[in-house]
Amino acid sequence: MQSMNDLMHHFPNRRRRSPITMVPRTAEPVEMTEEQKFLFDLKGWILIPAVLEQDLLEQLRSHVLALRNDPESLPEHERYSLAGPGQELVDHPAVTGVLREILAPDPNDNSWGFRCESSFPMVRTLGQSGSAPHCGPLVGPMAYRMIDGRIWSGLTRVVWELNPVKKGGGTPILSGSHKAAFPVPERFRQFDSFAYEEYECPAGSVLIFSESCWHVGTEWKDAEQDRLAIFNCYCSYLAQWHKMNLPAQVVDAMPAKRQTAFRAVWGHNFRDKQHNDYYDESNLGL
């Protein structure tokens, strides 16, 4: 992994522009730090640089490009951003510690507290723009809130940047809008660099943000490379926003604990005295 000094050398404005903390590579989930909790609550997002292993990163790039340019080259059940190497991102250790802190704790060692309910790949070429400024739910179970010192992020987006992102690219965020006390003025319902915070990062970085934040897909201005990314979305196992329409065959190819990120949305079955901490063909939340 690159050191923070190395990252600052390549991205000298990083410290001023982005809430970033380094994460060691490990097979175990990396727990969310107190600094990350502070920044996520303050801004509504954190960026963790260079956490993807190089071999996985290369596989993911190839997979996203195949999905975009030649999906017929892939087996039918792998024509999804959560299939093939993409499934490794569902519970990558760089994000699982964060997700179980801001969505729901794990009910046991064999099940995640979160669900993955949406995913799409992105290839953005020079001059292409993404979505206009928008935000997700601001009320109800999907909204951001803090309860008894614990973050509840509701609907949470995880963006894996597979190529480097320079200033002006990526997904700028209207920091703090996830808990703004006043409606967002019309001026800031369009992209405005005065208010929207941008980031820079090396390939293999991950952006995690509350969908309650206003965010935007700005024009891609890097002539040297396209934007390659995978956007995954998560909720607690007790809530759902997206209907994923992912074939069970894709989930069945995953390890058992990873499969629990695709279980149906419910808490407890009183008839069978069963808590929702498992996945099978009758408990597929798609």
N, C-alpha and C positions, 0 to 999 in steps of 0.2 A: 504493500500500500504506500502511496505517496505521503510524505510527511506534510504537515501544515506549512512548513517553510517552503517546500517545493511548490505547493499549491499557490501560495501567495506570490511566488516568483512568476508563475505563469498567469495568475489572475490578480494583479496588484490591488484592484478595487474591491476584492471579495469581502474583506473584513468590514468595510464601511457599508456595503450594499446588501449583504445577505446574512440571515441567521443560520450559521453553519457550525456543526460540531462533527469531529471525526469519529468514525466507528471502526473498531478493529474487526477483522474478518474472523469469524468463529462459526462452528457448527451449531452453537446454542444461540437462542434469541438474545440480542443485545438490549439490555434494559434501558428504558428511556431515562435520561439523566435529568437532574434538577434544572440544569441550564436549558435543556430542550423543552421541558415542561413550561418554564417561564416564557421562552420565546414563542412557543406554540400558542399559549394563552394570550400573549401580547399581540402577536401578529396574525395568528391563524394558520401559520405554516412554518415548516423547517425544511432545510435542504441538507442532505447528507452526501458528501462527495465521494466518488471513486470507491464504491463498495462492491461492485460486481466483479467476479473473477474474470480474468481475461478470456479464458476459453468459453465460458458461458456467454460473455458479452459478444464474442464473434458468432456464436450459434444464434443468439437472439437477433443480431443484425441480419443474418442470412434468412432467418425465419420471417422477419417483418418484410423484407424485400420480396421474398417468395409470395407472401400473402398479398402484396401490392401488385407485383408484376407477373407472377406465374402460379396462381393458386392450384392449377391443375397438376403441377409438379409434385404436390403434396398429397399424401393419402387423405381421403375425404374427412376422416375424423381428426386430422391435424390442421385443418384450414381455419384455425381459431388462434387468437393471440394467447389464449390460456392453454393451448395444446403444445406438444413437442417441448422444446426448451422453455417455452413461455410458462409452463406449469411451475417451474422452479421459482418464479417470482411470487407466486401466491403466498407462500410462507417463508420467503427468504429471511434469514436471521437478522439482516439489517433493519427490517421493518416490523417483524412480529412483536418484538418487545415494545415498540411504540404503539402498535395497534391494540394490544391487549391492555395497555395503559389508558388509551383515550376512547376505546369502544366498549370493551367488556373483558374482565379477567377470564382466564381459562377455567372451565368448570372442573377439569381434571387433567392428568398428564396426557391423555389420549385424544383430547378435543380442544380446538381453538374456541375462544369466546367470540371471535368475529366471523363474519361471512363475507365472501367475495361475490359480488352480485352484478358486476359489469366490467367489461374489458374491451378495449379496441386498440389496434395498432395505428401508428401515425407515420406517414412519410410526407414531409412538407418541403417542397422545393423552393428555389429562389423566387421571390415575389408572391408566393402563396400566403394567404392569411387563414387563420382558424376562425373560431367562433367569436362573435361580438361579445363585449363585456356582459356578464351575467352572473347570477349566483344561484345556489340551491335553496333548499327550504330554510326559512328563518323562524318557523314556529313548529311545534309538535315534536315527535320523537327523533326527527332528523336534524333538528336545530342544534347549534352549539350552545353549551352552557357549562357552568362550573357549579358543582354541588358538593358541599362539605370538603372542599379542597381537592376534589377529583375532577378531572376533565371528562366531559361527555361530548364527543365531537359529532355524534349523529352520523351523517353521511360524510365519508372521508375519502379523498382521492389520493392515489399513489401513482406518481408519474416517474417512469424509468427512462432517463435520458441515455440513449444508446450511442449518441455522438456528442462531441463537445458543444456546449451552448455558449455563445458569446453575448455580450451585452446587447439588449434589444431583441433577443430571441426568446425561446421558451414560452412560459405561461406567466406573464406579470400578474401580480395580485395586489388588490387594494387592501393593504395590511390593516388589520383591526376591524374591517367591515363585518366580520363574523359576529361581532357583539356591539356594533354601533348603536348608540342610544337614539340617534336621529336617522330619518330616511336618507339614503344616498342621494345627494343633489343630482339634478339632470346632467350637470357638467361632467360628473364622474361616472355617469352611465355610458359614457364613451371613453375610450382609452385616453388617458392624460398622464404623461410621464411625470408630472408634478406629484401625482398622488399614487400611481401604481408602482409598486416596487419590482424591479427587475433583478435577475440573478445571472451569474455566470458559473459554469461548472465543467469539469472534465467528463469524458464519456464514462458511463457506468455509475452515474450519480442518481439519487432518488429524491424527488420532491414530494412531501406529504402535506396536504392542506385540507382544511375544513371546507366542504362545499358551500357552507354558509358565507364564505368570503366571495366578494366579487372578483372575478378573474377573466382573462382575455387571451385569445390566441392571436398575437400580433404577427405582422408580416415577417416572413423569414428572409433575412438579408445576407446570409452567409453564402457567398458564391462558391466556396471551396467544398462544401458538403451539405447534404440535406439534413433536415431534422428527422431523426429516427427515434421513436419513442413508443412506449406501451403505457396506456392509461388504464389502471385498475381502480375499481371503486369498492368500498367496504362499508358494512354496517354491523351493528351488534346482531347476534343470532335471534334477537327479539324484534327486529324491525326489517322492513324491506321497502326500497324505492324503485329499483329497476327490475324489469322482467328480463332475465338474461337470455333465455331460449338456447341454452347450451346443451347439446346432446349428452345423455348419460354416459355414452361411450367415452367421451373426453374425461369425465370425472373418474370413471372406472379405471383409467390408466394411471391414476395417481396413487401414491402411498396412502395408507388408511387415515392417518391424522390429517393430511392435506385435504382429503375428501370431506372432512367435517366442515370445511369452509364453504361447502355447497349444500348443507343440509337445509331442510325446510324451516320456516319461521314459526316457532312456537316455543313455549317455555317448559310446560309440564303436561304429561298425559295422565290424568288422575285415574282413568279406567285401568291402565296397565301399570300405574305407579312408575312411570318412566320419565326421566328428565331428558331434555333434548341435547344430548351430548354425543350423538352418533350419526352416522350416515349409512343408509342402505337404499335399495331401489324404491322402497315405499316412503322414504324421507328425503327426497330430492327436491330442493327448493329452487326450481328454475321456472 
